[in-house]
Amino acid sequence: MEKKIFVLDTNVLMHDPTCLFRFEEHDLFLPMVVLEELDAGKKGTSEAARNVRQVSRFLADLMAGHDASEIGHGLPLREVHQAANGNSDLPVATGRLFFQTRAPEATLPGLLPGGKPDNSILLATLSLQKQHPARQVALVSKDINLRIKAAIVGVHTEDYHNDQVLEDLDLLDRGYTELPADFWQTHGDNMESWQDKQGRACYRVHGPAVTGWHANEFLYLPDADNAAGLELRVLNMAGDTAELLVTRDYRKGKTPIWGIHAKNREQNLALNLLLDPEIDFVTILGAAGTGKTLLALAAGLAQTLDDPRYREIIMTRVTVSLGEDIGFLPGTEEEKMTPWMGALMDNLEVLTQNPDAGEWERAATNDLLAKRIKIRSLNFMRGRTFLNRYIIIDEAQNLTPKQMKTLITRCGPGSKMVCLGNLAQIDTPYLTETASGLTYVVDRFRGWPHGGHVTLARGERSRLAAYATDVL
């Protein structure tokens, strides 16, 4: 197969600095304007700036020991891979990297004014097509508008897909599976049962039916929405044998968790993960109004104040504005984060409302919560270690996989991290549902004995919110 030439836009390098290694045997081409944009974006502490500096280091390692004539003939990408800090996860690229070393030979249509970086990239790509008529030249960019302009002037374009966790979001694990209605009748002979130390029923199932299950996946029968004892959690998997645990029931009529009950099956499954001390990492997906923040906060308060399993609750979120930014905010770190934590305040009001409480009692409760709930900014998480903390990351769909890794590795012994998000509300540029850091961790932690995931399916905020979700 003829090797292709891929022209890389600046945003691809800023999004994933390891993209240099993701094109296998094909050649790469960097227009001069891309290098200028990288130089302009290298300053600062943002994720994009760090990625730019990493790309610059890769390019510097590649060019070391080569003169201008060798650079003009293309440099082998394998040398960059060998210098990439010993990262064995990176594929070995066998193509060559070319830089723009001469003026463009093509011209842009008069409709496109010169001088703009995107148009300069288009011009360099058109010149490359003219120089190599026998090879396919493709412009790789995450900028939709640039891809539209490229198509108009006759340049083949592609989006950068190697950062995607899944090809289709429908393949993402929900965290629960419906069992056949006759499961008990057909597998009863292959089951062993016993009780754990808390008196909960456990089962051991043998046979091909367990194929595809994974640790901490929930199983339920079709009529188990409101019935206790019909929801199970997979504890362990060994070949064609699975150990199952009957979940606790936190629905109405049972013991509340800081005054709230699970209103549907998915909320009950989520509370089982949030309240289990053996689960260190929980991800909860769901649309607005499904109860993500309320459940996570109620479980955190129960394990911080009632049962002192954790020293305090740390809550944070990505500070991406829905509309226009309101500018710099005065005050301390916690005061600056307060406007972003409206969901926390709203849910605390639900959890602490008591019509029989007096003004003094409500004030004392608020003072107690202020001492045990800390609001922190993601910008200052790097380098920290949290011991015996219950950490809630809200709006986690706006995090990249690299940012998510940075946050999770902050957890020390005795800590639990809960990531909440709605993949339909991503506000970070160039981040999609299939490339989000939240999608990344849901997929990568699937089957880990100390991690669990649940997708909440039903809105419980109000009938107005539920109807708006369906029709708008």
N, C-alpha and C positions, 0 to 999 in steps of 0.2 A: 504494500500500500504506500502511495506517495505521501511523504511527510508534509504536514500542513505548516503554515506559518501563522502564529497567533500574535496579534498586536494587542498589548495589554494597556487598558486605560488606567489612570492613576487610582481611581476608586477601588479597583480590584486589588492592587497592591496594598492600599490603606486598609482594606477590609480583611485581607488574609495575606500576611507577608510570606507564607510558605507556598503561595500559588506558583512560585517559580518552579516548584518540584512536581506540580500536579498535571503536567501535560505530556507525560511519558516520553515517547521518542520524537515528538514534534518540536519545531523550533519556535523561539519567542523573539519578539521585536519590541524594543522600547523607543518610542519617539523622543526627541530631545525635550519637548515641552513637558513630557511626563516627569523627566528628571527635575525640571525646574519646579513643577508643582510639588514634587516630593520634598525638595529643598525648602519650599515655602511652608510646608506642613509639618516640619520636624520638631518645632518648638512646642513646649507645653507638656502637661501631664495627662492629657486625654489618651484614651485607648488608641485613637487614630494616630496621634503623634508617636506613641510607643511603637506602633506597627511600622510607621515610616522609618524610624531609626533602625528597626530590625532589618528592613529591606535594604537600607543603606549599608549595613554591616555585611549582609549577604553579597551585595554587589562589590563592595570593597575587597572581600575575600576572593571573589571570582577574578577581579582584575589584577590582583597582586602578582607581580612578576611578568606581566604581559605588556608589550609595547603597542603603539597605535596600529601598526600593520596587523598584528595578531587580533586586536580587538575588531578591526574592520572585517576579518574573515570569520568572526563569530567565536565565542568562547564556550567550551563544554560545560554544561550545567552540572555534570557529575562532580566537578570540583567544588561547586557551591554546596552540594549535598554533603560532601566529606567535611566541610568546614562548619556545618550547621549545628554546632554544639553537641555532636554525637547523638542527635535525635534519631533513633532507629525507627520511629513511627513514620518518618517521611519516606515516600517512595523515591526510588532512584531515577532521576530524570536523565535520559540519554541524548536529548536534543542539544541544540546550541542556542546561545543567547546573542542576539545582534542588537546593536545600538544604531541610531540614525547618525550617519557620519557624513552625509552630503545633502545638499539642498534638494527639495522635492522636484521631481520631473513632471508631475501632473499639475493641473490647475483646478480650482474649485469653481462650481457654477456661480454666476454672478449673484444668485439669491443668497449665498452664504458669505457674509463679510469676513475678511481676514482679520487676524489678530486675536481671535478668541481661542483659548486652549483646545476646546472640543473640535473646532474647525481645523486647527493645526494637526490634531490627531487624525482627522478624516483625510486631510491632504497627504499626510505621511502614509496612510494606508492605501490611498489611491496610487501613490507613486510606487509602493511596494508591489501592487497588483501589476503595474506596467512593467516593472523590472523582472517579475517572475510570472509570466503568463501561463506557464504549465503547472503551477502549484496553486492550491487553494489558500487564499489569504482571508483570515477571519478576524474581526475586531471584537475583543472580549470586553464588555463593560457592564456595570450594574446600573448605569444611567439610562433610563428608558428613553428619554428625549434624544440622547445621542444615538441610540440604536435606531430610532425613527428617522433621524436625519441621514444616518448611514444607509439605511434601506432606500431612501429617496435618491441618493447619488450613486447607488449601485454597489455598495459595500456589504458583504455578508457579515452579519453580526451574531453574537451569541451572548447569553447571560452567563455568569460564572456560577456553576452548579456544584462544584466540588465541596462547598461548605454546607451543603444540605445534608441533614441527618437522614431524612426519608424522602422518597420520591413523591409520596402522596401522604397527606396528613391523616387520611383514613386508616393508614397502617399503624398509627401511633396507638400504643396499648392504652386501654381504658382503665385497667386495674381490676376488672371483674368480668366474669363469664357466666352466662346462663346455662344451667345443666338441663339435660333432657328430663321431661316430666316423669319418666319411669326409671330415673337413675337409681333410686333406692331399691326398687324391685329387681333390677337387672344386675346390680353389683353387691347386693346384700351378702351373698355367699362369699365374696372376696374381701370382706371388711373385717377388721379387728377394732375393738373399741376399748377405751379406758378413760380415766379422769386425771387431769393434771393437778398440781398442788393447790390451785385455786378452785378446784371442783368443777372445772369446765370439761365438757365432753370432747374427746379426741377420737379420731378414726384413722385407720391405716387402710388405704385402698390399693389393690394390685390390679394390673392388667393394662391393656392398650388404651383405656379411656383416659389415663392420666397424661398421655402424650400431648405435649404443647403447654402444659401447665408450668408455672414457675413460682418460686418462693414469694410469699405475701400477695399472691393473686387471690381475689375473692371469688367464690362460687356461690350461686344461689339457684333455687328452684323457681319456676315461673310464677308461683303463687306466694312467693316469700316477701312481698313488699311490706306487709304489715304483720307478718307472723314471726314470732321468736323461734330461734332454734333451727331455721332453715337457711341460714347464711353461714358459710364456712370460709376459712382462710387457709391457704396452703402454707404449712410450716416448713416442710422439708421435702426435697425431691431426690430420689435415688433410683435411677433407671426407670422401671415401670412401676415403682412404688411411691406413693405420696402420703404424707401425714397431714391430716386436716384438723383444724381447731374450730369449734363452734364459736362464732363471734358473740360479744356482749351486745345486749339490746339497750340502746340509749333513747328509745322512742318515748312518746308520751305515756305516763303511767309508771315509768321506771325512775330511778334516781337521776335527777338532773345534773348536768355539768355546768356549774356556775349559773344555775337558773334556766338553762336552755335544754331542749330535747331535740333529737334528730327528727326532722319532719319527713324524711323519705329514706329509701334504702341507701342511696349514695352517701348522704350525710352520716348515716349510721356507720357505714364502712370507713369513712374518713375519720370519725371519732375513735374507732378501734385502732387505727394507725397512730393518731395523735396522742393517745393515752397509753400506748404500749411502751414501756421503758426499754425494750429490746430493739425498738425501731429508732435509728439515729437520723434518718433522712426521709422526709415526706414531701411529695409534690402533689398539689391539688390544682386541677384545671377546672374551669367553669366560666360560664357567662356571668355578666353582672347580675347580682341579686341571688346567686345560688347559695350564698352563705360561706364562702371561702374564709374571709377574714374573721367573721363571727366565730366559726368553729375553731379556727386556729388560736384565736385569742382566748376563748373560753377554756380550751384545753390547757393553754399556757398558764392561765390564772389558777386553774385547779391544781396544777403540778408545781406552782411556785408559792402560792399562799396556803392552800389547804393541805397539800402533801408536798413538803419542801424538797422536791426532787431537784429543782433548779434554783440558783441563787437569784436570778432576775430574768426578765424578758427583754430582749433587744429587738426592736422593730425598725426596719428600714425599707426603703423603696427607691426605685430609679426616678430621678428628678427630671422627667421629660414632660414638658408642658403640653396640655391638650390644645391650647390656643396660643396667643401671643404671650411671650415671656413678660413677667412683671418687674424684671430688673433685679438688682442685688438686694438682698434682705439683710437688715441689721441684726445684731445680737450674737449669742453664742451658737455653737453647732446645733444644739437642740432647738433653740429658738428659730434658727434658719430653716430647720426641717419641719417645724410645726405646721406651716401652711400646706405642706405636701401630705401630711398625715391626717387628713380629714376623715378617711375611712376608719382610722384607729379611734378617733374621738367619737364618731357616730356609733361604733360598735361598743365602745366602753359605756356610752350612755344607755344602750340597750341592756348590757350586762349588769349595770349597777342601779337600774331604776327599781325603786322600792317605794310604793305609795305610802307605806306605813312609817317610813324613816323620817326623822326630823332633820332640820337644817344642820345641826351639829353632827349628826351621824353621817349625813352625806358628805360634809366637809372632811370628816375624819377618813372616810373611805377614799375620797379623791387624793388626800395627802398620802395615804398608804400606797395607792396605785402609782402615784408620781415617783415614789421612791423605788418601786420594784419594776417599773416599765421605763426603759431607756430608749430614746429615739436617736438613732445614729445615721450619719451620712455614709453612703457607699464610697465616697471619694477618699475616705480616711481609713478604709478597711485593710489596705495592703500592709503587711507586716504584723498585724495584730493576731492574738490567739485568745479565743474565748473558752473559758473553763466553766463547766456547770451552768451554761446559759441555754435558754430557750430562745432561738433566733428565728424571727419571722421576716422573710423577704417578700414584700408585696410588689405587684406589677413586674414579676420576674420575667415576663415574656419580652421585655425590652433589653434584656441582657444578652450579650454575645456568649458563645461557648467559653471563650477565654476568660471573660469576666466572671462567669459562673464558677469556673474552676478556681479562680482566685478567691472567691467568697467561701466556697465549700471547704477549701483547705485552711481556712481560719479557725475551724472548729477543733477545740481541744477535747480532752477526756471529759466525759459526763455531759457534753452538750448535745443539743438536738436542733436540727435546722429544718424549717418548713418553708417551702417555696410555693407561692401562690401566683396565679396568673390566668389571663384570658388570651389565647393565641389569636383571637379575632381583633384585638386592640393593640397591635404593635405600632409604636410611634417612632422607633429608632430608624433613621435612614438606612437603606440597603439591607435591612433585616426582614426576613420573611417568616411565615409560619413554620416552614420546614427547615429553616436555618437558625431559628431562635435558640438561645442557650437553654431555655426551659425545655424545648423539645429534645435538645441534646441530652440533658441529664435524665429525662424520663426514659429515653431509649437506652442510655448507657447503664443506668442503675436497675434496669429490669432484671429481676431474678436474684438480686443481692439479698441475702438473708436479713440484713439490717436496714433495708430501705423499702418503701412502699409508695404506691401511686393510686389516686382515685380521680376520675373525672366526674364532676357534679353535673347532672343533666337537667335539673328542674329549678326554675327560679322560685324563690320563696319570699321575695321582698314584699310584694304586694300584687294584687290582681292587675293593677294598672301597669306595673313594671313587667309582669309576665306577658300581658297582652301586647305591650309595646315591643317586647323581644320577638314575638311571633310575627307581627304584622309590619314592622318598620324595617 
